[in-house]
Amino acid sequence: MGGGAGGWSAGWHELVDEPANRRRHADPVRAQRRRGSTWTTTRSTGIEGQATTLAPLPDGRVLLGYNQRAQPDPGVWLAVARPTAADFGVERIGPAWLADRATHGAAGGDAGHDAWTDFAFGEPSVTLLPDGDVLVTLWCDQPSGTGIRWVRLAGAGVHGVGGR
């Protein structure tokens, strides 16, 4: 899968490489054994990037943190969404941390799976703190430094109370 974000998913009988902006339905055999409900048909969230973390917000919305390498302004971005049965319901999108560079350049700008060892940041996690602020962590290998970075964002500006 070249040129775009993607993800791997595994079922009982398959291993699939598919776009990261899709969600995978549950294995119906496994769901039946659990007597649980199944996911709806796979469809796009509308977010272009590699979604890697999700945190619930107190009002029923979710905060999705994801890597953005292929579009302008590479970095870790956040989306606030109110998922429904009809769609993912993205309400807001914005950067949490901007990278100096998306890759080390060995892959010629390709941010797909073929270039994963060339990535210069990734694996964000988001945590909603007791005071409503959001803590974002990630690894990075940037000109400004290598290691684990963290960003604390004021909750009101992130999940929409008084924000844009």
Secondary structure as UniProt FT lines:
FT   STRAND          6..10
FT   STRAND          15..19
FT   TURN            20..21
FT   HELIX           28..34
FT   STRAND          50..56
FT   TURN            58..59
FT   STRAND          62..68
FT   STRAND          75..81
FT   STRAND          90..98
FT   TURN            106..109
FT   HELIX           113..118
FT   STRAND          121..128
FT   TURN            130..131
FT   STRAND          134..142
FT   TURN            143..144
FT   STRAND          145..153
FT   HELIX           155..158
//
